[in-house]
């Protein structure tokens, strides 16, 4: 009975002990600010996110974002950040 209780109860207890809003890996980059290194458009570009340089595309395909602009990371698709300029 003790073994079966651990088998079923432990996963529930671990799930409740973890902080709810904590994100890891590339999920943690979504919502962060980035700095445009080279022009970003629907075809591509480069941004710096927290000291790392990433390939990027504009979240809105009609936008062309100039170097030096601060943008928000809206989504990470593979190794490409989809970004949108800050207001």
C-alpha positions in Angstrom: 0.0 0.0 0.0 2.8 2.4 0.8 4.5 1.8 -2.5 1.3 2.3 -4.4 0.6 5.6 -2.5 4.1 6.9 -3.4 3.5 5.9 -7.0 0.3 8.0 -7.2 0.7 10.7 -4.6 4.3 11.8 -5.2 3.7 13.2 -8.8 0.7 15.3 -7.5 2.8 16.6 -4.5 5.8 17.5 -6.8 3.4 19.3 -9.2 2.0 21.4 -6.4 5.4 22.3 -4.9 6.8 23.8 -8.2 6.4 27.6 -8.6 3.5 28.1 -11.1 5.0 30.8 -13.4 8.5 29.5 -13.8 9.6 29.0 -17.5 12.8 27.3 -18.7 14.8 27.2 -21.9 13.5 29.2 -24.9 10.1 29.6 -23.3 11.8 32.0 -20.8 12.8 34.3 -23.7 9.2 35.0 -24.8 8.2 38.4 -23.6 11.7 39.7 -23.1 13.2 42.7 -24.8 15.7 42.4 -27.6 17.9 44.8 -29.5 18.0 44.7 -33.3 21.5 44.1 -34.6 20.7 43.9 -38.3 17.5 44.9 -40.1 14.7 42.5 -39.4 11.9 41.7 -41.9 9.8 38.8 -42.9 12.8 37.2 -44.6 15.1 37.5 -41.6 17.5 39.5 -39.5 19.5 39.4 -36.3 18.7 40.4 -32.7 20.5 40.3 -29.4 18.5 38.7 -26.5 20.3 38.9 -23.1 23.8 38.8 -24.5 23.1 36.1 -27.2 22.6 36.8 -30.9 19.6 35.2 -32.5 18.2 35.0 -36.0 14.9 36.8 -36.1 11.9 37.5 -38.3 9.2 40.2 -37.9 6.1 38.9 -36.2 4.1 41.1 -38.6 5.3 40.2 -42.1 4.7 43.7 -43.4 7.1 45.3 -41.0 10.8 46.2 -41.6 12.6 46.9 -38.3 15.7 49.1 -38.4 18.9 48.3 -36.5 19.1 49.8 -33.0 15.3 49.3 -32.4 14.2 47.7 -29.2 11.7 44.9 -29.8 9.7 42.4 -27.8 10.1 38.6 -28.4 6.6 37.4 -29.3 7.5 33.7 -30.0 10.4 31.4 -30.6 10.1 29.1 -33.6 13.0 26.6 -33.8 16.0 28.8 -33.5 14.3 32.0 -34.8 12.8 34.7 -32.6 9.6 36.3 -33.9 9.8 40.0 -32.8 7.6 43.1 -32.7 8.8 46.7 -32.1 8.1 48.3 -28.8 5.8 51.3 -28.8 
